[in-house]
Amino acid sequence: MVDSNKIGSQLKTLRKSKNLTTQELANSVNVSQSYISRFENSRAIPDIDMLEEILKALDTDLSTFFSSDLQNVPEDLILLIDTVKTLSPEARIKLNEFLKLMKD
């Protein structure tokens, strides 16, 4: 069974990680802002085709979205991962070195 609360929460987290408003996401998939809001607030579940379109606009796909590896990842970690993905290889190396210093 699909947990609509989890889907809505994950959609909201992904959207925020891309620094998009609900209006911007809605515009990119040609629906209303309130339509996106209903999904994020777990008042509705998108059909599979709409979910696929939303996920494409968020630079991900169905298999990644429903991956068991990501089901229990905290929101702050998802945001961090998405931010790191935007960095150049050199910046990622420097960030990794910095994080290693923080750990010690």
C-alpha positions in Angstrom: 0.0 0.0 0.0 1.2 3.5 -0.9 1.7 5.9 2.1 0.4 9.2 0.8 2.0 11.0 3.8 5.4 9.7 2.8 4.9 10.5 -0.9 3.8 14.1 -0.1 6.7 14.6 2.4 9.2 13.3 -0.1 7.9 15.5 -2.9 8.1 18.5 -0.7 11.6 17.7 0.4 12.7 17.2 -3.2 11.1 20.4 -4.4 12.7 22.4 -1.6 16.1 20.8 -2.3 15.8 22.2 -5.8 14.9 25.7 -4.4 11.6 25.6 -6.3 8.3 27.0 -5.1 5.1 25.0 -5.6 4.2 27.5 -8.3 7.5 27.0 -10.2 7.1 23.2 -10.0 3.5 23.5 -11.1 4.4 25.6 -14.0 7.1 23.1 -15.1 4.5 20.3 -15.3 1.6 22.4 -16.5 -0.7 22.1 -13.5 -2.0 24.5 -10.9 0.0 25.4 -7.7 -2.9 24.1 -5.6 -2.6 20.7 -7.4 1.0 20.4 -6.3 0.1 21.6 -2.8 -2.6 18.9 -2.5 0.1 16.2 -3.1 2.6 17.7 -0.8 0.1 18.0 2.0 -1.1 14.5 1.5 -4.6 15.5 0.5 -4.2 13.6 -2.8 -1.9 11.1 -4.4 -0.8 11.8 -8.0 -1.4 9.1 -10.6 1.7 7.4 -11.8 2.0 9.5 -15.0 1.7 12.8 -13.1 4.1 11.6 -10.4 6.6 10.7 -13.2 6.3 14.2 -14.7 6.8 15.8 -11.3 9.8 13.7 -10.6 11.3 14.5 -14.0 10.9 18.2 -13.2 12.7 17.5 -9.9 15.6 15.7 -11.8 14.8 12.2 -10.5 12.8 9.2 -11.5 10.3 6.7 -10.1 12.8 4.0 -9.2 15.0 6.5 -7.2 12.0 8.0 -5.6 10.7 4.7 -4.3 14.2 3.3 -3.6 14.3 1.7 -0.1 17.7 3.4 0.4 16.0 6.8 0.4 12.8 6.0 2.3 14.2 6.9 5.7 16.7 9.5 4.8 16.3 12.7 6.9 15.3 15.8 5.0 18.5 17.7 5.9 20.6 14.9 4.4 18.5 14.9 1.1 19.1 18.7 0.9 22.8 18.2 1.5 23.1 15.5 -1.2 21.3 17.6 -3.7 23.5 20.6 -3.0 26.7 18.5 -3.3 25.5 17.2 -6.7 25.6 20.7 -8.0 29.3 21.3 -7.0 32.2 20.9 -9.3 34.5 17.9 -8.8 37.1 20.2 -7.2 34.6 21.7 -4.9 33.4 18.2 -3.8 37.0 17.2 -3.0 37.5 20.4 -0.9 34.2 19.8 0.9 35.1 16.2 1.6 38.4 17.3 3.1 36.6 19.9 5.2 34.1 17.4 6.5 36.9 15.0 7.4 38.5 17.8 9.5 35.2 18.4 11.2 34.9 14.7 12.0 38.3 14.5 13.8 
